Amino acid sequence: MSKSLVIVESPTKAKTITKFLGKDFKVESSFGHVRDLPQKKLGVDVEHNYEPEYVIPLKAKNTVIKLKKAAEKVDNVILATDEDREGEAIAWHLANILKLENKNSQRITFHEITKKAIEEALKTPRHLDIHLVDAQQARRILDRLVGYKLSPLLWKKVAKGLSAGRVQSVAVRLVVDREREIEKFKKEEYWSVEATLEKDKQNFVAQLVKENGKAITKLGIKNDNQAQTILDNLKSAKYIVEKIEKKETLKATPTPFTTSTLQQEAGRKLGFSAKQTMMLAQKLYEGIELGSEGSVGLITYMRTDSLNLSNYSLDNIRSYIKNEIGENYLPASAKIYKTKSKGAQEAHEAIRPTDIFKTPDEIAQYLEPRQLKLYKLIWQRTLASQMRPAILDSTIVDIKANDYTFQATGSIVKFDGFMKIYKAAVKENILPALLEKDLLNLIKLDKVQHFTQPPARYTEATLIKALEKNGIGRPSTYAPTLSTVQERNYVIKDDEKKLRPTEIGTLVNDLLVEHFPQIVDLNFTASIEKELDEIAEGKMKWQKVIGEFYDPFAKLLKEKEKEISKKELTEEKTDIKCEKCGSPMVIKMGRFGKFLACSNYPECKTTQPLFETKEESQAEETSEKCPKCGSGLKVKTGRFGKFLACSNYPTCKFTKNIQKSIGVKCPKCGQGDIVVKRSRRGKIFFACNRYPDCDYATWENPNAPQKNKKED
């Protein structure tokens, strides 16, 4: 009995670690959580200090039996689960289940799965950090109390199958509030005036910026008449260079990746969802088979809000830049970044490659296409964070014309710096060689109409940024939160991957805002996160945090059970009669939005889609004929946007999706066009429009690789 048993969460991680350890170590996987709150009951004793009831899930029972047998055969058990709070909690549950209190047990953590990191961790084992465990317990119990107490109220008062969550409800509120901003937005007309000028046979454009020396604001020219008056005043004007200002500007290097910024950038550059990004990153962290090298962990731990890089990694990164990119790209000293994220864990590391010398090209053959894209993004960003900034030469030229001043700006990249490896949004605009008092030729004078734009809808990336900015959630919660609100049909992605609230999402949000304002209050939710951080630091007791939240919450819940009326929330009267029994139809709210139902329910169970009545008059006529009955087809709006439906409904119920082409020919048959479609669950995919003759389909936009190639 000389072996040590090392327990990690995943079999892939176990396989990677095994190759670094000798014959005196046996590595086993817990396959994630081995103990949790029960599924079918609350599992929290609210009468006795919120004591949790933990059970071993059915799927984990065989794993637990195997781990118990393995632990009996060794002198020492090493708990090597992830370094965050959840990992600490898994280790604590393992220690309890395996009864390690009286056994020689150790806890080790590491930021990366490399031989050096594992050996260092084994040299410096520690005890379980009960404060981290308590913080994770508090989060889990809080979320259970909200979910199990509030969700049944939603089932009774709104519709079955709904749920409420502490963080997910705040995320939905942000999306709903943004949608309302867009709905209330009133666009304003404004105009701009621009001159196309010429010097030495080189044309350039200058914008009107001043009148009589006073700046013209964005909305300063309000209509066509005002713009035309300016054009009339400039008919005989001479365009003379009044002032030239040249300056050198720096474009700062990007920071290394945190969980949040990785999810945002992978969404923006690669089109990955937050969930997809984290799944790919998990595999890169735990280990990828690299031929004769075996399983290798390629990146550091991917749930982090720290911007730190270890001294060891900095030495290697600087060595790579000096020898492979060029010494002129290497700053005099390593760059140290400080995070602005609320409650960041500075002891952790940023996300980086475990070995910067493993280039994407070198290991490309071993990675799946999406894994390679993500690894390349992390590799490039890590190098860029330690390179010199880009240097731009900027020129601002003021041009006088009568009482007006035009301005032209130009910029060129003098030194590409980090942009050599990591592309950034810099548009070069080269002006001709100009001198003060130069007389310029006017090629044309234009007036351009504009309208102010409403705030943009959130994407997954921008919603994560908003959550992080407001201190809502932590690195481990962003992806599951976004995934949950979409799975619950509270929020959907449109064809442009923008997030929109559904009718049911809006209704649930409004109910929570009116009756349970704390649940969806950004400041309150952020304050809970701070208290969880204080529990992790040993400054607060977890029971106190839960008690301060739950006691008033439980009292309010009882009041609202009596106060809230389902009919007032979910039903609207109509003048429509039921086609079967003649009773009035009412508009009801279901899990997937509004529909018409007979008021004589349950005696009469007639229902029909709402668009057949309320929106019928707004349906757009088309020239297409129904293939079933020959009636005209109309453009109507349903749960997932516009579609074609027969105008002879309900006699004929033919419908047809409106196919949106993306301008790409089908790579399989070469005849059809690739169009945007939605799955039954509302997820966007891309398929050949010749289906069923051609069954080509893909989740990834075929246009994306071309776009990504430009950005790499």
Order of alpha helices (4+ residues) and beta strands (2+ residues): beta-alpha-beta-beta-beta-alpha-beta-alpha-beta-alpha-alpha-alpha-beta-beta-beta-alpha-beta-alpha-alpha-beta-beta-alpha-alpha-alpha-beta-beta-beta-alpha-alpha-beta-beta-alpha-alpha-alpha-alpha-beta-beta-beta-beta-beta-beta-beta-beta-beta-beta-beta-beta-alpha
